[in-house]
């Protein structure tokens, strides 16, 4: 339908439709059968029907998406048959030339061209518009078990946007850090041993790190063995429990702040914090504070109980090995 409509609207430029067909033929089969392409086609079709004078804009948008999913083929280079060189008369020795200046080969910028950067920025805008459209769609119960549900399509598009953003930062030769709270480094000074502090700090600042009690204990044991600190087993276990509580609280606080600062959607831009019902209902605010206190107390009890169970299981395993 989209191709038929565009054929009627682009009769003045007949080369547009063959170009679009070529992009379609070069796209990967997986993308041609995906729900993402169907969504893009339906969106472009509805826009062309409402604004026919912008048909070339929407054709260019579709070509951009198809180009991003082009099936890349590796060309097999045929080995050239060696040709016997005919004897040539001896050449006179070449006169020595001055060495090339070091700036001659570095005149070209190592970053990407303006065309590449403009193409990726345009692709980001296309994906952003598609994500906004998916967020505005209603999700019914029958779609929850589908592999092409709205949420999964949105998640795939966001992952693609992250890869495009990282590539764009490489071409622009700039840092990919966005200033989010989750990217800030956590400094740890919880023990009186700098060697242990450095190892714990290095461990908890790894990407996607959220260690448990055993991980912290192993880090302390390795630091004690590496630097000959001579720490007793009970002392290391006590240090691991304190470090695990402190590190867990700080990681949880950092993730919570990152969620508060970045969570949301353009559908909730009209929300104002002053509309919180707890601000005008003292009884509700009191109940929420009480529930928070109970939750924190229970969380500490759970951490202590499982840390003790883990200690007992490890002690029992050591006794079994000795026996």
C-alpha positions, 0 to 999 in steps of 0.5 A: 500500500505504501509503495502504491501510494508513493508511486502515484505521488512521485510521478514527477521523479520516477527514480525515487521508487526504484531507489526505495525498492533497492533499499528494500532488497538490500535489507536483511530478511530478519528485519523485513519480517520483523514487527519493527518494519511493520510499525515503521511502514504503518506510521509512514503510510498514515503520515503520507495519507494525511500530509501528501506534500511531505511524501519525500520526507517520509520516503527518506525516513523509511530509506534511513531505517532500511539502510541501517538494517542493510545485509552486509555481504563480504566480497570474496576476493579472487586470487590474482594469477601471477603475471611474469614481468617482462625484463625492463632496462635497469633504471638509474638510482633514484635521487634521495628524497627528504623524509616526509613530514610527520604531519603529512599523513595526519592531516585527515581527522581520525573521527567520522565524516559529517555525513556519517554523523548526520546519518546517525543523528537522523537515525536516532531521531527516527528511533526516538519517534518510534519509541514515543509512538510505542509508548503511546500504544495500549497494551492488552492482556493477550499481547503480554505473552507475545515475543513482539509485544510493545514493551519488547519492541521498545526495549530492542529499539532502546538497545539499538539507540545505545549502540548508535549513541556509542558509535556517534561518540566515537565518531565525534571523539567525545566521551560517552558518559552522560553524567548519570548518578549510576556512572559516579564512582563510589569511594570506600574507606570502611576499614583501617586497611588501605589494601582492603579498601582499594580492592573493595572499591575496585570490585564494587565499581565494576559495571553492573556490580551488586556483590553479596556477602560471599563476594566481599568476604573473598575480596578481603581474603585475597587482599589479606593473602596478597599483602600479608595482613595476617587477618584472622578468619573471624576478623575477616568475616566481621569486616565482610559483614560491615562492608557488605551492609555499607556497600549494599546501602550505598549501591542501593542509594545510587540506583534509587537516585538514578531511577528518580532522576531518569525514570519517566516518560513523555506521557507523564511530563505534566505530572507535578510533585505537589499533587502527592496525596500524602502532602495533604493527608497527615494520616497517610503520610504517617502510615507511609513513614511507619511502613518505611521504618518497618521495611528497613528493619525487616531488611536488616533482619534478613541480611543478618539472618542470611549472613549468619546462615552462610557463615554456618554453611561455610564453617560446616563445609570446612569441617567436612573437608578436614574430616 
